[in-house]
């Protein structure tokens, strides 16, 4: 938890849109030169932390739209953990395939436009 708070604090004061920071580069983009489905996620979170919803939208639309679901899952996991219970969400195989297909389609679409 401390590492997460420290990382969020560093991100808050470090603009990932500018060069010269210690934020990691996307390994997929580094190797291929292409955008992965999550590319722009760090910039999106930075923009959200500073109240720039429009800029966050431009950084990664799909990730921004999925964020409320991810936060709900994180919240549920935390509540169960604080109560001493283990929680593992289960996703049906067809739903897993749908998520994977959506991520691949998003990666292809954004690389065609980019």
Backbone as a ProteinNet text record, in pm:
[ID]
protein_1_A
[PRIMARY]
XXXXXXXXXXXXXXXXXXXXXXXXXXXXXXXXXXXXXXXXXXXXXXXXXXXXXXXXXXXXXXXXXXXXXXXXXXXXXXXXXXXXXXXXXXXXXXXXXXXXXXXXXXXXXXXXXX
[TERTIARY]
82	0	87.1	193.2	283.3	345.7	380.2	438.9	338	211.9	106.9	87.9	88.3	73.7	193.9	313.3	434.5	432.2	390.7	382.3	280.6	165.3	62.5	112.3	183	239.5	341.5	427.8	527.4	458.1	356.6	284	214.9	160.7	89.9	181.1	306.1	398.7	485.5	470	552.6	464.3	479.5	396.7	450.7	379.4	427.8	420.9	357.2	354.1	489	571.7	701.6	812.8	922.6	1034.7	1114	1200.7	1291.9	1240.1	1153.6	1100.9	1140.8	1113.5	1149.8	1035	929.4	816.6	855	814.2	853.2	784.7	854.1	800.2	727.2	629	556.3	652.6	672	765.2	718.2	588	535.7	566.4	543.7	571.2	720.3	799.4	944.3	997.8	944.2	992.4	933.3	802.6	736.2	712	709.5	674.9	524.8	446.9	301.5	242.3	120.8	50.2	-18.6	-1.4	-74	-210.9	-302.7	-433.9	-427	-322.9	-312.7	-222.1	-159.2	-71.2	-149.6	-88.6	-153.7	-220.3	-217.5	-281.6	-219.6	-88.1	-20.9	-55.7	-51.8	-89.4	-236.2	-321.6	-463.6	-484.7	-417.5	-431.8	-380	-267.4	-214.4	-317.9	-374.9	-474	-597.7	-642.3	-756.8	-724.3	-601.9	-561.2	-564.5	-546.9	-544.8	-674.6	-777.4	-908.9	-924.4	-840.4	-845.7	-910.5	-1042.3	-1115.1	-1098.7	-1101.4	-1086.5	-950.9	-845.4	-711.9	-700.7	-763.5	-762.8	-832.3	-940.4	-1013.1	-922.7	-842.2	-752.3	-637.4	-598.2	-487.2	-523.8	-642.3	-685.3	-833.7	-915.2	-1060.7	-1111.6	-1062.5	-1112.8	-1079.4	-958.5	-918.4	-997.8	-1026.1	-1105.7	-1247.5	-1305.7	-1440.9	-1444.7	-1334.4	-1328.4	-1292.4	-1246.9	-1200.8	-1306.2	-1431.7	-1529.8	-1546.4	-1545.4	-1556.2	-1432.5	-1314.7	-1191.9	-1191.7	-1238.9	-1245.2	-1346.7	-1458	-1557.3	-1499.5	-1427.8	-1364.2	-1259.4	-1179.4	-1077.7	-1142.5	-1249.2	-1319.8	-1376.7	-1436.6	-1492.1	-1381.3	-1270	-1155.9	-1104	-1096.1	-1048.2	-1143.5	-1272.4	-1370.9	-1362.4	-1356	-1343.8	-1213.6	-1105.7	-977.2	-977.4	-1038.1	-1045.2	-1131.2	-1224.1	-1309.7	-1248.2	-1126.2	-1056.3	-1099.8	-1167.7	-1213.9	-1134.9	-1128.8	-1062.9	-1170.8	-1145.5	-1242.2	-1170.5	-1219.7	-1164.6	-1279.1	-1285	-1392.9	-1371.7	-1479.8	-1473.2	-1539.7	-1475.8	-1526.5	-1545.3	-1662.9	-1692.3	-1597.2	-1565.2	-1474.4	-1518.3	-1649.7	-1696.1	-1669.1	-1680.3	-1654.3	-1504.9	-1421.1	-1277	-1240.3	-1300.8	-1275	-1322	-1435	-1487.3	-1393.5	-1341.3	-1246.3	-1119.4	-1067	-947.2	-972	-1083.9	-1118.1	-1131.8	-1194.3	-1208.2	-1073.4	-982	-848.6	-771.2	-779.3	-709.5	-769.7	-902.6	-968.7	-929.7	-923.8	-884	-740.3	-651	-510.7	-496	-567.3	-559.7	-616.6	-731.9	-797.3	-710.9	-654	-575.7	-443.1	-389.1	-266.2	-291.7	-411.8	-446.7	-464.1	-519.3	-545	-418.9	-338.9	-220.2	-118.4
-118.5	0	125.9	122	237.7	265.7	158.3	176.1	239.9	199.8	258.8	406.7	443.4	584.6	664.6	607.3	676.6	693.5	588.7	596.7	700	703.3	802.1	943.1	959.2	1090.6	1136	1043.3	1077.4	1112.6	1035.1	1063.4	1198.7	1233.5	1360.7	1479.6	1471.3	1584.7	1570.1	1460.4	1434.6	1425.1	1517.4	1517.8	1415.7	1303.7	1203.1	1249.2	1363.7	1418.5	1481.2	1507.8	1571.9	1468	1481.6	1388	1416.7	1323.5	1344.1	1301	1201.1	1151.6	1005.9	950.7	812.1	714.1	757.3	668	565.6	439.8	336	354.6	312	314.6	182.9	185.3	63.6	-31.5	-154.3	-246.4	-289.4	-304	-341.9	-233.7	-108.8	1.4	18	-4.9	6.5	-94.1	-216.5	-322.3	-311.1	-280.9	-284.9	-147.8	-44.7	88	109.2	8.3	15.7	42.9	98	123	-4.3	-39.4	-152.4	-101.4	-189.6	-142.4	-48.2	-59.6	23.8	145.5	160.9	276.4	405.4	496.1	621.4	616.3	499.4	484.2	571.9	582.8	666.6	812.8	854.6	993.1	1018	918.5	931.9	951.4	871	883.3	1018.6	1062.9	1194.9	1303.1	1296.2	1396.6	1391.5	1271.3	1259.3	1316.5	1292.7	1346.2	1499.2	1558.3	1704	1761.2	1676.4	1722.9	1752.3	1692.2	1715.8	1595.6	1588	1474.2	1466.5	1580.3	1581.9	1529.6	1568	1518.7	1369.6	1325.6	1183.2	1102.5	1157.3	1091.7	1072.6	1172.5	1163.9	1065.9	1046.4	955.4	809.7	766.6	628.6	616.8	623.3	621.2	491.4	379.4	249.8	229.6	264.4	249.7	343.2	462.8	557.9	504.7	446.4	391.4	269.3	193.3	74.1	108	228.7	266.6	250.7	291.3	271.4	124.5	35.3	-107.6	-154.1	-111.3	-149.6	-98	24.2	80	4.4	-36.1	-114.4	-250	-314.4	-442.2	-425.1	-320	-292.4	-266.7	-188.2	-160.1	-286.1	-372.3	-498	-585.5	-595.7	-674.5	-620.4	-486.7	-426.3	-452.5	-438.8	-461.6	-606.3	-700.5	-841	-864.5	-805.6	-821.8	-765.1	-648.6	-588.6	-670.7	-746.3	-833.5	-971.9	-989.4	-1116.4	-1225.8	-1189.5	-1288.2	-1274.3	-1383.5	-1384	-1370.9	-1282.4	-1263.5	-1275.2	-1364.7	-1384.4	-1377.3	-1268.5	-1260.8	-1365.6	-1420.8	-1522.2	-1466.6	-1493	-1447	-1570	-1583.4	-1697.7	-1695	-1811	-1816.3	-1726.4	-1720.2	-1634	-1487.6	-1448.9	-1310.9	-1280	-1377	-1359.3	-1337.4	-1416.9	-1402.2	-1265.7	-1219.1	-1088.4	-975.4	-983.5	-882.3	-884	-1002.9	-1014.1	-961	-996.2	-947.8	-795.4	-740.8	-596	-526	-583.3	-524.3	-528.5	-639.2	-650.7	-553.5	-545.3	-453.1	-308.7	-273.6	-137.5	-108.9	-206.8	-187.8	-169.6	-250.3	-239	-105.2	-69.9	56	177.6	182.8	301.5	307.5	192.3	195.3	231.4	200.4	242.7	393.7	452	595	672.1	614.6	683.4	696.2
0	0	0	77.9	83.1	-53.2	-124.1	-257	-351.6	-339.9	-423.7	-395.3	-268.1	-230.3	-278.3	-262.3	-308.4	-460.6	-531	-676.6	-722.3	-656.8	-690.8	-662	-550.7	-518	-621	-663.8	-766.2	-897.4	-934.5	-1058.9	-1051.8	-935.4	-921.3	-951	-911.6	-930.4	-1054.6	-1129.1	-1247	-1370.3	-1462.9	-1584.2	-1684.7	-1706.7	-1801.8	-1947.4	-1972.3	-2107.8	-2144.2	-2043.2	-2063.4	-2048.4	-2123.2	-2108.7	-1981.1	-1944.4	-1833.5	-1698.2	-1693.1	-1565.7	-1548.6	-1432.7	-1403.1	-1425.3	-1490.2	-1516.3	-1622.9	-1604.3	-1701.1	-1836.3	-1938.2	-2074	-2099.6	-2185.5	-2221.6	-2294	-2240.9	-2306.2	-2445.4	-2464.1	-2595.6	-2698.4	-2660.4	-2752.3	-2776.4	-2673.2	-2686	-2788.1	-2784.1	-2873.7	-3013.8	-3024	-3154	-3216.9	-3134.9	-3185.4	-3197.4	-3159.8	-3168.3	-3030.1	-3028.3	-2902.6	-2855.5	-2728.5	-2671.7	-2624	-2584.6	-2539.6	-2419.3	-2336.7	-2216.5	-2234.6	-2349.6	-2370.8	-2347.3	-2276.4	-2242.5	-2106.3	-2040.4	-1911.1	-1802.9	-1802.5	-1702.5	-1724.9	-1850.5	-1881.3	-1846.7	-1871.3	-1841	-1690.9	-1609.2	-1463.8	-1416.7	-1471.7	-1436.6	-1468.2	-1587.1	-1627	-1537.3	-1501.2	-1410.5	-1272.7	-1225	-1094.6	-1093.2	-1210	-1219.2	-1276.1	-1288.5	-1330.4	-1477.7	-1561	-1705.4	-1775.3	-1767.5	-1824	-1976.1	-2042.9	-2188.9	-2233.1	-2163.5	-2196.7	-2165.9	-2055.6	-2021.3	-2131.3	-2185.9	-2294.8	-2416.5	-2445.3	-2560.5	-2536.3	-2410.8	-2379.5	-2404.1	-2356.9	-2377.8	-2346.4	-2449.6	-2433.1	-2370.6	-2420	-2372	-2225	-2187.8	-2047.7	-1957.6	-2005.5	-1927.7	-1906.9	-2011.1	-2000	-1908.1	-1902.1	-1816.5	-1671.9	-1646.6	-1512.2	-1402.4	-1423	-1315.5	-1276	-1373.9	-1343.1	-1265.9	-1309.1	-1240.1	-1096	-1075.4	-939.5	-853.8	-912.6	-838.3	-798.1	-888.9	-856.8	-747.4	-756.7	-654.9	-519.3	-518.3	-394.1	-330.5	-411.3	-360.6	-303.6	-373.8	-327.1	-194	-181.2	-57.6	59.2	36	142	190.9	99.1	137.3	212.7	167.8	234.6	374.8	393.1	526.1	621.6	566.5	648.4	667.5	616.6	634.6	540.2	434	336.8	208.3	136.9	6.6	-100.6	-198.2	-305.8	-438.7	-519	-653.3	-753.3	-828.9	-928.4	-1037.4	-1081.8	-1187.6	-1313.1	-1422.9	-1551.3	-1638.9	-1695.6	-1783.4	-1903.3	-1957.9	-2072.7	-2189	-2216.4	-2325.4	-2292.4	-2164.7	-2124.6	-2132.9	-2098.2	-2112.1	-2258.5	-2346.2	-2489.7	-2539.1	-2488.3	-2527.4	-2483.8	-2362.2	-2312.9	-2398.7	-2427	-2509.2	-2650	-2709.2	-2843.1	-2844.1	-2740.7	-2730.3	-2719.1	-2639.2	-2623.4	-2755.3	-2825.3	-2954.6	-3055.5	-3060.9	-3154.8	-3123.7	-2994.8	-2955.8	-2996.1	-2975.7	-3013.1	-3165.1	-3242	-3387.9	-3433	-3381.4	-3423.5	-3391.1	-3272.1	-3236.8	-3310.5	-3352	-3429.9	-3575.8	-3626.2	-3762.7	-3771	-3664.8	-3662.1	-3625.1	-3537	-3484.7	-3589.5
[MASK]
++++++++++++++++++++++++++++++++++++++++++++++++++++++++++++++++++++++++++++++++++++++++++++++++++++++++++++++++++

